[in-house]
Amino acid sequence: MKMNCLVDSELIGGAVIRVGDTVLDNSLVSRLTRLKDVIKS
């Protein structure tokens, strides 16, 4: 297994993990976007 760790200074909080074609996005920006979408609907 090979792992690359990168720090994105634009990422406010949380993590974005990419494994092959799968992306696990638990960043603060994506969580707030999902919350905004829920509130709008």
Number of C-alpha atoms within 10 A of each C-alpha: 2 3 6 5 6 6 7 10 7 6 12 10 12 13 14 14 13 11 8 6 5 8 10 10 14 13 16 15 14 13 13 11 12 12 11 11 10 9 8 7 5
